[in-house]
Amino acid sequence: MPTRPEITQAARFEYGIRPDQPRFPGSLMAQLSGPDPLDDTMPVTRTAARMAELQKLRAARADAPMLQQAKRALRQQASTDMMRILARMVRNPRGFRERLFAFWIDHFTVSPNRANEVFLLAAYFEDAIRAHIGGSFADMLKAAITHPSMLFYLDQSASVGPGSPVGQRRSRGLNENLAREVLELHTLGVDGPYTQADIRQFAELLTGIGIGPEGMRFVPNRAEPGAESILGLSYGGGGAQLADILGFLDDLAIMPATARHLAQKLAVHFIGPAPPPDLVADMAAAYLATGGALPALYEVLTQHPSARAALFPKVRPPFEYIATALRALDVDADIIAGATAREANRLGRQLTAMGQKPFRPGGPDGWPEAAESWITPPQLAARISWAGQLARTYAKEQDPRMLLSALLGNTAPAALSFSVRGAESKSVGVALLLASPALMRR
């Protein structure tokens, strides 16, 4: 039977307990050490390979039927990617690592519409986000901001320096989307110490970054000439070069406002809507003291007394809830990863009914954190319906009373224990457990 600390840790920082899987040895921080074995057993295609596939699609533009068939194939691959991401969450004993992955892909939100952008999404997750979870924020920031997925999403390829040779020849101008979101959402925060002038100067610095066949491409004759003054610092001034942009992102990553913003957002995500101010301050201080190392944030977060409190004020968003329920029933991750396109599309519709269309938040600020955003009557009805379907499929070999003990131990609420033990069938007992607040909250 799991102990209260195990249950609390699994609920707050992971995807809940998987009864057939031994707990990962060591601390939560130990989960970030060394390569993840799942990198070999559940690999995904990288950005370069996917960009090469998109070049083949361009060659098919003159053939309308072939083009439509190719676009369908791209979207089908995206559905397969979704199921592989879910399977990894279900299988991986390094649950904290997977939760951090989910946090950061939301922090650096990309919500694509076009088939080619949807096709690139999983490669963006792997190359820009997963690869940097245990490293420096500056490296993750640079990888995310310069990835073709982000450049497509925020229309950076449409941004040209007005004074550049291309801008003067084609009468094309500046697009501030990427600059604004980097400052407002990714680093300094909505109330950060920047002005509209800083946004414009940053947008000018970013000109020159576009998308080529191989991915991100820097084109000097699209870049605004001259130096830019951003947040009181000067960048560029010689020949346009990518290094000036990367240098500003390095500086931006270790600014005090960035440290506070990241600390607050992580604490809200894992602890609750009003995290202790001392926790946020300590996280920010540790981050700055290490030059922007992400593990410094995680270490303070996971060791704070509030991390061990038995209060769970957050509601698991639908994708996270589904991963938690599948883990609870020991569902084989290979079955999930090998799902057909039809099965993946059905799950996508169910997630949408719960309020979370897969990897498609409504804006660049990502998914909401507030519990009430996820528990409207229609959304709750969709969760209960899905839990019932899952129980009918996988409850045949389950004893709901044993499952209750394996997942919640002696922390199970009395009312839930009474309901599960008195259920008229195994599937009803399992469904009651899966649809309970104890499984939905974290």
C-alpha positions in Angstrom: 0.0 0.0 0.0 1.5 3.4 -0.9 2.3 5.8 1.8 0.9 9.4 2.0 4.2 11.0 0.8 4.2 8.7 -2.2 0.6 9.5 -3.0 1.2 13.2 -2.5 4.3 13.3 -4.7 2.6 11.2 -7.5 -0.5 13.4 -7.4 1.3 16.8 -7.3 4.4 16.3 -9.4 3.7 13.2 -11.6 0.8 11.4 -13.4 -0.4 9.5 -10.3 0.6 6.0 -9.3 0.9 3.1 -11.7 0.2 0.0 -9.6 2.3 -2.4 -11.7 5.3 -0.1 -11.9 7.9 0.2 -9.1 8.5 3.8 -7.9 11.4 5.5 -9.5 14.3 5.2 -7.0 15.6 8.4 -5.5 14.2 11.9 -5.4 12.2 13.8 -8.0 15.4 15.5 -9.1 17.0 12.2 -9.7 14.5 11.7 -12.5 16.3 14.5 -14.5 19.7 12.8 -14.3 21.1 11.0 -17.3 19.3 10.1 -20.5 15.7 8.8 -20.3 15.5 5.2 -21.4 12.3 5.9 -23.3 14.3 8.1 -25.7 15.4 4.8 -27.3 12.3 2.7 -26.9 9.8 5.4 -28.0 11.8 7.7 -30.5 10.2 10.4 -32.5 11.2 12.0 -35.8 13.3 15.1 -35.5 12.9 18.5 -37.1 15.4 18.0 -40.0 13.6 14.8 -41.1 10.2 16.5 -40.9 11.3 19.5 -42.8 12.6 17.2 -45.5 9.2 15.6 -45.8 7.6 19.0 -46.1 9.8 19.7 -49.1 8.2 16.7 -50.8 4.8 18.2 -50.1 5.9 21.4 -51.9 6.7 19.4 -55.0 3.2 18.1 -55.0 1.5 21.5 -55.2 0.8 21.3 -58.9 -1.2 18.0 -58.4 -4.3 18.9 -56.4 -5.4 15.3 -55.6 -1.8 14.4 -54.6 -1.6 17.5 -52.5 -4.8 16.7 -50.6 -3.6 13.1 -50.0 -0.3 14.4 -48.7 -2.0 16.8 -46.3 -4.2 14.0 -44.9 -1.0 12.0 -44.4 0.5 14.9 -42.4 -2.5 15.2 -40.1 -2.6 11.4 -39.7 1.0 11.5 -38.6 0.1 14.2 -36.1 -2.5 11.9 -34.6 0.1 9.2 -34.3 2.4 11.7 -32.6 -0.3 12.6 -30.0 -0.8 8.9 -29.1 3.0 8.4 -28.7 3.2 11.4 -26.4 0.3 10.0 -24.3 1.9 6.5 -24.3 5.2 8.0 -23.0 3.3 9.7 -20.1 1.6 6.4 -19.3 4.8 4.3 -19.4 7.5 6.5 -18.1 8.4 6.0 -14.4 10.0 9.4 -14.6 6.7 11.1 -14.1 8.1 14.4 -13.0 10.1 14.7 -16.2 7.0 14.1 -18.2 5.0 16.7 -16.2 7.8 19.2 -16.8 7.7 18.4 -20.5 3.9 19.2 -20.5 4.5 22.4 -18.5 7.1 23.8 -20.9 5.3 22.9 -24.2 2.4 25.0 -22.7 4.8 27.8 -21.7 6.1 28.0 -25.2 2.7 27.4 -26.8 2.4 26.7 -30.5 -1.2 26.2 -31.7 -1.0 25.3 -35.4 -3.8 25.2 -38.0 -2.2 24.3 -41.3 -1.3 20.7 -42.0 2.4 21.4 -42.4 2.6 23.2 -39.0 0.6 20.4 -37.3 3.1 17.9 -38.8 6.1 19.7 -37.3 4.6 20.0 -33.8 6.0 16.8 -32.3 9.5 17.5 -33.6 9.3 21.0 -32.0 8.3 19.4 -28.7 11.3 17.0 -28.8 14.0 19.3 -30.2 13.1 22.6 -28.6 11.5 21.5 -25.3 12.3 17.9 -24.2 16.0 18.2 -25.0 16.4 21.2 -22.6 14.2 20.3 -19.6 17.2 19.6 -17.3 19.4 22.3 -18.7 19.4 26.1 -18.9 16.4 28.2 -19.7 18.4 30.3 -22.2 19.1 27.2 -24.3 15.4 26.2 -24.2 14.4 29.8 -25.0 16.7 30.0 -28.0 15.7 26.6 -29.3 11.9 27.4 -29.0 12.1 30.9 -30.4 14.1 29.9 -33.5 12.2 26.7 -34.3 10.2 26.7 -37.5 7.1 25.8 -35.5 7.2 29.0 -33.5 8.2 31.0 -36.5 5.2 29.7 -38.5 2.9 30.2 -35.6 3.7 33.8 -34.8 4.3 34.8 -38.5 7.9 35.7 -38.1 8.6 34.8 -41.7 6.4 37.7 -42.7 8.5 40.2 -40.7 11.0 42.2 -42.7 13.1 45.2 -41.6 11.5 48.3 -43.2 14.9 49.7 -43.9 16.4 46.4 -45.2 17.1 45.8 -48.9 14.1 43.3 -49.0 11.8 45.7 -47.1 12.6 48.6 -49.4 12.3 46.6 -52.5 9.0 44.8 -51.6 7.4 47.4 -49.4 7.1 44.8 -46.6 7.2 45.7 -43.0 7.6 44.7 -39.4 5.6 42.0 -37.6 5.8 42.3 -33.8 4.0 39.1 -32.8 7.1 37.1 -31.8 8.8 39.9 -30.0 5.7 40.7 -28.0 5.0 37.1 -26.9 8.7 36.5 -26.0 8.7 39.4 -23.6 5.1 39.2 -22.4 4.6 35.4 -22.1 8.0 33.6 -22.3 10.3 35.8 -20.2 9.5 39.0 -18.4 5.7 38.5 -17.9 2.7 40.7 -18.7 3.7 43.2 -16.1 7.4 43.1 -16.9 9.7 46.1 -17.2 9.4 46.7 -20.9 7.6 49.2 -23.1 6.1 49.3 -26.6 9.4 50.8 -27.8 11.2 47.7 -26.5 8.9 45.4 -28.3 9.4 47.3 -31.6 13.2 47.4 -31.2 13.2 43.7 -30.4 11.0 43.0 -33.5 13.6 44.9 -35.5 16.4 42.8 -34.1 14.5 39.6 -35.0 14.2 40.6 -38.6 16.4 38.4 -40.7 15.0 35.2 -39.0 12.8 33.3 -41.4 12.2 29.7 -42.5 14.1 27.8 -45.2 13.9 24.2 -46.4 16.2 23.1 -43.6 14.3 24.9 -40.8 15.2 28.3 -39.3 17.2 30.5 -41.7 18.9 33.8 -41.1 18.8 36.1 -44.1 20.9 39.3 -43.5 19.3 41.4 -46.3 15.9 41.1 -44.6 17.3 42.4 -41.3 16.7 46.0 -40.2 20.1 47.8 -40.4 21.7 49.5 -37.4 21.7 48.8 -33.7 18.6 48.2 -31.6 18.2 49.5 -28.0 16.2 47.0 -25.9 15.7 47.3 -22.2 18.5 49.8 -22.0 21.0 47.6 -23.8 22.3 47.8 -27.3 22.5 45.0 -29.8 23.8 44.8 -33.4 25.1 47.8 -35.3 27.6 46.0 -37.5 26.6 43.6 -40.2 23.3 41.8 -39.4 24.0 38.4 -37.7 22.1 35.8 -35.8 24.5 36.1 -32.9 23.1 39.4 -31.9 19.6 37.9 -31.5 20.9 34.9 -29.5 23.0 37.3 -27.3 19.9 39.3 -26.4 18.0 36.0 -25.6 20.8 34.9 -23.4 20.6 38.2 -21.5 16.9 38.1 -21.3 16.9 34.7 -19.8 18.8 35.8 -16.7 17.0 39.0 -16.0 15.3 39.2 -12.5 11.9 39.7 -14.0 12.3 36.6 -16.0 13.3 34.6 -12.9 10.3 35.9 -11.0 7.9 35.1 -13.9 9.2 31.6 -14.3 9.2 30.9 -10.6 5.6 32.2 -10.2 4.3 30.2 -13.1 5.9 26.9 -12.0 4.7 27.4 -8.5 1.1 28.1 -9.6 1.2 25.1 -11.9 2.5 22.6 -9.3 1.5 24.0 -5.9 -1.7 26.1 -6.4 -3.2 29.4 -7.5 -1.7 31.4 -4.6 1.8 29.9 -3.9 3.7 31.1 -0.9 5.6 34.3 -1.7 8.7 33.0 0.0 8.7 29.9 -2.3 8.5 32.1 -5.4 11.3 34.4 -4.1 13.5 31.5 -3.2 13.0 29.8 -6.6 13.9 33.0 -8.4 17.0 33.6 -6.2 18.2 30.1 -6.8 17.7 30.4 -10.6 19.6 33.7 -10.8 22.4 32.4 -8.5 23.0 29.5 -11.0 22.9 31.7 -14.1 19.4 30.5 -15.2 19.7 26.7 -14.5 16.2 25.1 -14.6 17.1 22.4 -12.1 17.7 25.2 -9.5 14.0 26.2 -9.9 12.8 22.6 -9.6 15.0 21.8 -6.6 13.5 24.6 -4.5 10.0 23.9 -5.7 10.0 20.2 -4.8 11.7 20.7 -1.4 9.4 23.4 -0.1 7.0 22.4 2.7 4.0 23.4 0.5 5.0 20.6 -1.9 4.3 18.0 0.8 0.9 19.5 1.9 -2.1 17.2 1.4 -4.2 19.9 -0.3 -4.8 19.5 -4.0 -6.4 22.8 -5.3 -5.7 22.1 -9.0 -7.7 20.1 -11.5 -5.9 17.9 -14.0 -6.5 19.2 -17.5 -8.1 16.5 -19.8 -4.9 15.2 -21.4 -3.2 14.9 -18.0 -6.3 13.3 -16.5 -6.5 10.7 -19.3 -2.8 9.8 -18.7 -3.4 9.5 -15.0 -6.4 7.2 -15.5 -4.6 5.0 -18.0 -1.7 4.7 -15.6 -4.1 3.8 -12.8 -5.4 0.8 -14.8 -2.0 -0.3 -16.0 -3.0 0.1 -19.6 -0.2 -1.2 -21.9 1.5 1.8 -23.4 2.3 -0.1 -26.6 -1.5 -0.4 -27.2 -1.8 3.4 -26.9 1.2 4.1 -29.1 -0.1 1.7 -31.7 -3.6 3.1 -31.9 -5.2 3.5 -35.3 -6.0 6.9 -36.8 -9.6 6.2 -36.1 -8.9 5.5 -32.4 -6.7 8.6 -32.2 -9.3 10.8 -33.8 -12.0 9.5 -31.4 -9.8 10.3 -28.4 -9.2 13.7 -29.9 -12.9 14.3 -30.0 -13.3 13.1 -26.4 -10.5 15.5 -25.2 -12.2 18.3 -27.1 -15.5 17.5 -25.3 -13.6 17.7 -22.0 -12.4 21.2 -23.0 -8.9 20.6 -24.4 -8.5 20.1 -28.1 -5.2 18.3 -28.3 -2.3 20.8 -28.6 -4.6 23.5 -29.8 -5.0 26.1 -27.0 -6.9 29.2 -28.0 -4.0 31.6 -27.9 -0.2 31.9 -27.3 -0.8 32.1 -23.5 -1.6 28.4 -23.5 -4.1 26.5 -21.4 -5.7 28.0 -18.2 -4.5 27.0 -14.8 -7.7 27.8 -12.9 -9.6 24.7 -11.6 -13.0 26.2 -12.7 -11.8 26.3 -16.3 -11.9 22.5 -16.5 -15.0 21.6 -14.5 -18.0 23.0 -16.3 -21.1 20.7 -16.4 -20.5 19.6 -20.1 -16.8 19.0 -19.5 -17.4 17.0 -16.3 -20.1 15.0 -18.1 -17.6 14.2 -20.8 -15.0 13.1 -18.2 -17.5 10.8 -16.5 -18.6 9.3 -19.8 -15.0 8.6 -20.8 -14.2 7.1 -17.4 -17.2 4.8 -17.8 -16.1 3.6 -21.2 -12.5 3.0 -20.0 -13.8 1.1 -17.0 -16.0 -1.2 -19.2 -13.0 -1.9 -21.4 -10.3 -2.5 -18.7 -12.1 -3.4 -15.5 -12.6 -7.1 -16.2 -9.4 -8.1 -14.4 -9.6 -5.4 -11.7 -10.9 -5.6 -8.2 -12.0 -2.0 -7.5 -11.3 -2.3 -3.8 -7.7 -3.4 -4.4 -7.3 -0.7 -7.0 -8.5 1.9 -4.6 -5.9 0.7 -2.1 -3.1 0.6 -4.7 -3.8 4.2 -5.8 -4.9 6.0 -2.7 -3.9 3.8 0.3 -5.4 5.1 3.5 -5.8 8.6 2.0 -9.0 7.5 0.2 -12.0 9.7 1.2 -14.5 7.8 3.3 -17.3 8.5 0.9 -15.3 7.2 -2.1 -14.3 4.0 -0.2 -17.9 3.4 0.6 -19.1 3.9 -2.9 -16.4 1.7 -4.5 -16.8 -1.1 -2.0 -20.6 -1.1 -2.5 -20.6 -0.8 -6.3 -22.8 -3.3 -8.1 -20.1 -4.4 -10.5 -16.4 -4.2 -11.1 -16.8 -1.7 -14.0 -19.0 0.6 -11.9 -16.6 0.5 -9.0 -13.6 1.3 -11.3 -15.6 4.1 -13.0 -16.5 5.7 -9.7 -12.8 5.7 -8.7 -11.7 7.1 -12.1 -14.3 9.8 -12.0 -13.6 10.8 -8.4 -12.1 14.1 -7.4 -9.2 12.1 -5.8 -8.1 11.1 -9.4 -9.0 14.4 -11.1 -7.3 16.7 -8.7 -3.6 17.5 -8.1 
